[in-house]
């Protein structure tokens, strides 16, 4: 299915990678795509996913994609398995298209959106003539995204895939049994806030429950304060203790006002947590 229409603005390709910006990898991918579809618009979601951290990439993608225009093509490359047997795929999920490795990077997308179609990127005509074993972002994913942007339909890129065959990351999605919720820290942002994989919609009674206690069992850390706003007052400059609140993307966040929660609590990305309501 082609989401693009001839009467619409130039197609948008949004990039998410762990490449950084100092080595030229992002630039050469854009060069490849411009050679295929001149005039395409590029938006850089981020190129600062920690190296090989598929979980972080999956979460950051999931919290931002819905703010992009319908038909945006997300070119996502966090690919520690490059050169292995892992598949290269393209998906039409919800109102967007996603291109990248089948390694769990699209776990949240598959959980949140209706999957209309998925294909393996195997058609030689839509790759570069020579495919390296180390840079599929340039040789496979960028050409596929560009061809989608110029109107090629998914069926032309390769054979269809069953939704059940697509890789999901085990244990990434939050789970609830009764009043206990299991989740993990999926991201530590620039300010040291701990972003969890726990969506607030899974705990609608969070602010009305008599108490809510968040535990990091392996670290012996407990947090029980809840807030509906980040700062208690605009004038407050005093570092407070750790507290929980909903972040702007609708996930449970652990923060310290005017402080770095990750450093103070000694918690890193990947830490498991339990919330007791």
C-alpha positions in Angstrom: 0.0 0.0 0.0 1.3 3.5 -0.9 0.5 6.2 1.7 1.9 8.9 -0.6 -0.1 11.0 -3.0 1.2 13.1 -5.9 -0.7 16.2 -4.7 0.9 16.1 -1.3 4.1 17.8 -0.1 7.5 16.2 -0.7 7.7 12.9 1.3 9.4 12.9 4.7 12.0 10.4 5.8 12.8 10.5 9.5 16.0 9.0 10.7 16.8 7.3 14.0 20.3 5.7 14.4 23.1 5.0 16.8 25.6 6.3 14.4 26.4 9.7 16.0 27.2 12.6 13.7 31.0 12.7 13.5 31.7 9.8 11.1 29.7 10.6 8.0 27.5 7.5 8.2 24.3 9.6 8.4 25.4 11.9 5.6 26.2 9.1 3.2 22.8 7.5 3.8 21.1 10.8 2.9 23.3 11.1 -0.2 22.2 7.7 -1.3 18.5 8.6 -0.8 18.8 12.0 -2.6 20.3 10.1 -5.6 17.1 8.1 -5.7 14.4 10.6 -4.8 15.6 14.3 -5.2 13.7 16.7 -3.1 12.8 14.4 -0.3 12.6 16.0 3.2 14.9 14.6 5.9 14.1 14.9 9.6 16.6 13.7 12.2 14.8 12.2 15.1 18.1 11.2 16.8 21.5 9.8 15.9 22.5 9.5 19.6 21.0 6.1 20.6 23.7 4.5 22.7 25.7 2.1 20.5 23.9 -1.2 19.8 21.1 -0.4 22.3 18.1 -1.7 20.5 15.8 -1.2 23.5 16.6 2.4 23.8 16.0 2.9 20.1 12.7 1.0 20.2 11.5 3.2 23.1 12.5 6.5 21.6 10.9 5.6 18.3 7.7 4.7 20.0 7.4 7.9 22.0 7.8 10.2 19.0 6.6 8.7 15.7 2.9 9.6 16.2 3.8 13.3 16.1 5.1 13.0 12.5 2.9 13.5 9.4 0.9 10.7 8.0 3.0 8.8 5.5 6.3 9.6 7.1 8.9 6.9 6.4 11.0 6.1 9.5 14.5 4.8 8.6 15.7 3.2 11.8 19.2 1.7 12.1 20.3 0.3 15.5 21.7 -2.9 14.2 24.2 -4.9 16.3 23.4 -8.0 14.2 24.4 -6.4 10.8 25.8 -9.1 8.5 24.1 -11.9 10.3 20.9 -13.8 9.4 18.6 -11.2 10.9 16.2 -9.9 8.3 15.9 -6.4 6.8 12.2 -5.4 6.8 9.8 -2.7 5.9 6.4 -2.3 7.7 3.2 -0.3 7.1 1.9 0.1 10.7 -0.9 2.6 11.5 -0.4 5.6 9.2 3.4 5.4 8.9 6.1 3.3 7.2 9.1 1.8 9.0 12.3 0.5 7.5 15.1 -1.3 9.5 16.4 -4.5 11.0 14.1 -7.2 12.3 15.7 -7.2 15.7 13.0 -5.9 18.0 13.5 -2.3 17.1 9.8 -2.1 16.2 8.5 -3.9 19.4 6.4 -1.0 20.6 5.2 -0.1 17.2 3.8 -3.6 16.7 2.2 -3.4 20.1 0.6 0.0 19.6 -0.4 0.1 15.9 -2.3 -2.1 13.5 0.2 -3.9 11.2 -1.2 -3.6 7.6 1.7 -5.2 5.8 5.3 -6.3 6.4 7.9 -7.4 3.8 11.5 -8.6 3.8 13.8 -6.3 1.8 15.2 -8.8 -0.7 14.6 -7.4 -4.2 18.0 -6.6 -5.6 16.7 -3.6 -7.7 15.9 -1.7 -4.5 19.4 -2.1 -2.9 22.7 -0.7 -3.9 24.5 -2.9 -6.5 27.1 -3.9 -3.9 26.0 -4.8 -0.4 28.6 -4.7 2.4 28.5 -6.9 5.5 28.8 -4.0 7.8 26.7 -1.1 6.5 23.2 -2.2 5.7 22.0 1.3 6.6 23.6 2.7 3.4 23.3 -0.4 1.2 19.8 -1.8 2.0 17.7 0.4 4.4 18.4 3.8 2.9 17.6 2.7 -0.7 14.4 1.0 0.5 13.2 4.1 2.3 14.0 6.3 -0.7 12.2 4.0 -3.1 9.1 4.1 -0.8 9.4 7.8 -0.8 9.2 7.9 -4.6 6.1 5.8 -4.7 7.3 2.2 -4.8 4.9 -0.1 -2.9 5.9 -2.5 -0.3 5.1 -5.6 -2.4 7.9 -4.6 -4.8 10.5 -4.6 -2.1 10.3 -8.3 -1.2 8.0 -11.1 0.0 5.4 -10.6 2.6 5.9 -11.6 6.2 3.5 -12.8 8.9 3.1 -10.5 11.8 3.9 -13.4 14.2 7.3 -13.8 12.6 8.5 -10.3 13.4 10.9 -10.1 16.3 9.8 -8.7 19.6 12.1 -8.0 22.5 11.3 -10.2 25.4 10.3 -8.5 28.7 10.3 -5.0 27.2 6.6 -4.3 27.5 5.2 -3.7 31.0 3.0 -6.4 32.5 0.5 -6.2 35.3 -1.0 -8.8 37.6 -3.4 -7.4 40.2 -1.8 -4.5 42.0 1.7 -5.3 40.9 3.4 -4.1 37.7 6.7 -5.2 36.2 8.6 -2.9 33.9 12.1 -1.6 33.3 14.1 1.6 32.8 14.3 2.0 29.0 16.0 5.4 28.8 18.0 7.9 30.9 17.6 11.3 29.4 19.9 14.3 29.3 18.8 15.4 32.7 19.2 12.1 34.4 15.5 11.3 34.5 14.6 7.6 34.5 12.1 6.8 31.8 10.3 3.5 32.3 8.5 1.2 30.0 5.3 1.5 32.1 2.5 3.4 30.2 0.3 5.4 32.5 -2.8 3.9 30.8 -1.8 0.6 32.4 -2.2 2.2 35.9 -5.2 4.5 35.6 -5.6 4.6 39.4 -1.9 5.7 40.0 -2.8 9.1 41.4 -5.9 8.1 43.3 -4.6 4.9 45.0 -3.9 5.2 48.7 -0.2 4.5 48.0 2.1 3.6 45.2 5.6 2.2 45.9 8.2 1.8 43.2 11.0 -0.7 43.9 14.2 -1.6 42.1 14.6 -5.0 43.8 18.2 -5.6 42.6 19.4 -2.3 43.9 17.4 -1.9 47.1 15.9 1.5 46.0 12.3 2.6 46.8 10.4 5.6 45.6 7.0 6.5 47.0 6.4 10.2 46.3 4.0 11.0 43.5 3.6 14.3 41.7 1.4 15.6 39.0 3.9 18.4 38.1 7.7 18.3 37.9 8.4 21.3 40.0 6.6 22.0 43.3 7.0 25.7 42.6 8.7 27.9 40.0 10.9 29.4 42.7 12.1 26.1 44.2 15.8 25.6 43.6 16.3 23.0 46.3 17.1 19.4 45.2 14.3 17.3 46.5 14.1 13.5 46.8 13.1 11.2 44.0 9.5 11.1 42.9 7.3 9.6 40.2 5.2 11.4 37.6 3.9 10.9 34.1 6.2 12.1 31.4 5.1 14.0 28.3 4.8 10.7 26.3 2.5 9.1 28.9 5.1 6.8 30.6 6.0 6.7 34.3 9.1 8.8 35.0 11.4 8.9 38.1 13.0 12.2 38.6 14.7 14.5 41.2 13.9 18.2 40.9 17.1 20.1 40.1 19.0 16.8 40.4 20.1 13.8 38.4 18.0 10.8 39.5 20.2 8.3 37.6 23.3 9.4 39.4 21.7 9.9 42.9 19.9 6.6 42.9 22.6 4.6 41.1 20.2 3.3 38.4 21.1 2.7 34.8 19.1 1.8 31.6 17.9 -1.7 31.8 17.2 -1.8 35.5 14.1 -3.9 36.4 11.4 -2.4 38.6 8.2 -3.3 40.4 5.3 -0.9 41.1 3.0 -1.8 44.0 -0.4 -0.1 44.1 
